[in-house]
Amino acid sequence: MVEQGRVRWKRFALVFTPVVALTSLLVGATTEGAIGATFVVSSSTFKLFTGELRAQGFTLAGGVDRDIKGRAIPVLLTGIRRAEVFDLCQSVVLKTPLGAVTVRITGGRGDAPVVAEDLVIDASAARAAAAFNDIQLGRDASTLDAPAGARGPAGTFGAQSRTVVLRNVRLTAWAVTAATFTLPDLALSLQVGDNPCF
């Protein structure tokens, strides 16, 4: 007689709960309307990779995030009015009692890009090949033509450009917000082990 499979509910809950939380956050980001750009960040970063990002209205400024313990985290605020993202991969590695588990979100494969409006990325590190049009370096960060939450304090360094194309983008980020975030081919996967996008 064949033994019926059984679900180990404690293990299932340990792995599934963070996935539900991440999915809820992502679905919420697709809702029309502005999302608050200021919130308490988690105690860990996540990875973002894209083969190509085409931006209209691009800004950079320094900023500060805070975690649940009130600790200040310096970040590079990257603001984009409208972005088309091709070959997107977002990953976060979760530490669980079962070991490391990687949650991956992908989209923008083929000819259907991920589209985001009023996008703000709170990054701690970034690498990419970039081509800017109409760039301004050294502009006061408080005067940038940026989405809400992407301006820096008055008197600090800022930069902006009318358009930019970034290729082979590798970002380590603390937070991402957007007014709209549309993934025509969203795929969510769960992998055992430490398997980030880069």
C-alpha positions in Angstrom: 0.0 0.0 0.0 1.3 3.5 -1.0 1.9 5.8 2.0 0.1 9.1 1.7 2.3 12.2 1.7 2.0 14.5 4.8 2.6 18.2 5.2 4.9 19.2 8.0 3.0 22.3 9.0 5.7 23.9 11.2 8.3 23.7 8.4 5.7 24.9 5.9 4.8 27.9 8.1 8.5 28.8 8.6 9.2 29.0 4.9 5.8 30.1 3.6 5.2 33.1 6.0 8.1 35.3 4.7 7.0 34.4 1.1 3.5 35.6 1.8 4.8 38.8 3.3 7.0 39.5 0.4 4.3 38.8 -2.1 1.8 41.1 -0.3 4.4 43.9 -0.4 4.9 43.4 -4.1 1.2 43.2 -4.9 0.7 46.3 -2.8 3.3 48.2 -4.9 1.2 47.6 -8.0 -1.7 49.5 -6.7 -2.3 52.9 -8.3 -1.4 55.9 -6.2 1.6 57.0 -4.2 3.2 54.7 -1.7 4.8 56.3 1.3 8.6 56.5 0.7 9.5 56.5 4.4 9.1 53.4 6.5 11.2 51.3 8.9 13.5 49.0 6.9 14.4 45.5 7.8 17.7 44.6 9.2 19.0 43.1 6.0 19.5 44.2 2.4 18.3 42.5 -0.8 19.8 42.2 -4.3 18.4 43.7 -7.5 19.7 42.8 -11.0 18.6 44.0 -14.4 20.0 43.5 -17.8 18.8 46.9 -18.9 17.0 49.8 -17.3 15.7 52.8 -19.3 14.9 55.8 -17.1 13.1 59.1 -17.8 13.8 61.6 -15.0 16.7 60.2 -13.0 18.1 61.6 -9.7 20.7 60.8 -7.1 21.0 62.1 -3.5 22.2 61.0 -0.1 19.7 59.9 2.5 19.2 58.0 5.7 16.9 55.0 6.5 16.2 53.7 9.9 15.7 50.1 11.2 13.4 48.9 13.9 16.0 49.7 16.6 16.2 53.3 15.3 19.7 52.9 13.9 20.6 55.3 11.0 21.5 53.6 7.7 23.1 55.9 5.1 21.7 55.2 1.6 22.0 56.5 -1.9 18.5 57.6 -3.0 17.9 56.8 -6.6 14.7 58.4 -8.0 13.2 57.6 -11.4 10.0 59.2 -12.8 9.4 56.3 -15.3 11.5 53.2 -15.7 11.3 50.3 -18.2 13.2 47.3 -16.8 14.3 44.3 -18.8 15.5 41.0 -17.3 14.7 41.9 -13.6 15.7 39.7 -10.7 15.2 40.5 -7.1 16.4 38.2 -4.4 16.4 38.1 -0.6 18.1 35.4 1.5 16.1 34.5 4.6 17.7 32.8 7.6 15.4 30.1 8.9 15.7 27.2 11.4 16.0 25.1 8.3 19.0 27.1 7.0 19.2 29.7 4.3 16.2 30.1 1.9 16.3 32.4 -1.1 13.2 34.1 -2.4 13.5 35.3 -6.0 11.1 37.6 -8.0 11.7 37.9 -11.7 10.0 39.7 -14.6 10.6 41.7 -17.7 11.7 38.8 -19.9 11.6 39.1 -23.7 9.8 42.2 -25.1 7.5 42.9 -22.1 9.4 45.1 -19.6 8.6 45.8 -16.0 7.3 49.3 -15.8 7.6 51.5 -12.7 6.5 55.1 -12.1 7.9 57.4 -9.3 10.4 54.7 -8.4 12.7 55.3 -5.4 15.5 52.9 -4.6 17.4 53.2 -1.2 20.7 51.6 -2.2 23.9 50.8 -0.3 25.9 49.8 -3.3 25.5 49.9 -7.1 27.4 48.9 -10.3 26.3 49.4 -13.9 27.3 50.7 -17.3 25.5 54.0 -17.8 24.7 56.5 -20.6 23.3 59.8 -19.4 21.5 62.6 -21.3 21.4 66.2 -20.0 23.2 65.4 -16.7 23.6 67.9 -13.9 26.2 67.1 -11.2 26.4 69.0 -7.9 22.9 70.3 -7.9 21.5 71.0 -4.4 19.8 67.7 -3.4 16.7 69.5 -2.0 15.9 71.0 -5.5 16.0 67.8 -7.6 13.1 67.2 -9.9 12.6 63.9 -8.2 9.8 61.6 -7.1 8.6 62.1 -3.5 11.2 60.7 -1.1 14.1 60.9 -3.5 15.4 64.4 -2.5 18.2 65.0 -0.1 18.8 67.6 2.6 19.3 71.2 1.6 23.0 72.0 1.0 24.0 68.4 0.1 25.2 67.0 -3.2 22.7 65.9 -5.8 22.6 64.8 -9.4 20.0 64.4 -12.1 19.6 63.7 -15.8 16.8 63.8 -18.3 17.3 60.2 -19.3 19.7 57.4 -18.6 20.2 53.9 -19.8 21.8 51.5 -17.4 23.0 48.0 -18.4 24.1 45.0 -16.2 22.8 46.8 -13.1 23.7 45.2 -9.7 22.1 46.9 -6.8 22.3 46.1 -3.1 19.3 47.9 -1.6 17.5 48.5 1.7 14.1 49.5 0.2 12.2 50.1 -3.0 9.0 52.1 -3.4 7.0 53.1 -6.4 3.6 54.7 -7.2 3.0 51.9 -9.8 5.0 48.7 -10.4 3.8 46.5 -13.2 5.2 43.1 -13.9 3.6 41.4 -16.9 5.3 38.1 -16.3 5.9 38.0 -12.5 7.5 34.8 -11.3 8.1 34.0 -7.7 10.4 31.1 -6.6 11.7 29.7 -3.4 15.1 28.1 -3.4 16.8 26.3 -0.6 20.3 27.7 0.1 22.0 31.1 -0.5 21.3 31.8 -4.2 21.1 35.6 -4.8 20.6 37.2 -8.2 24.3 38.1 -8.3 
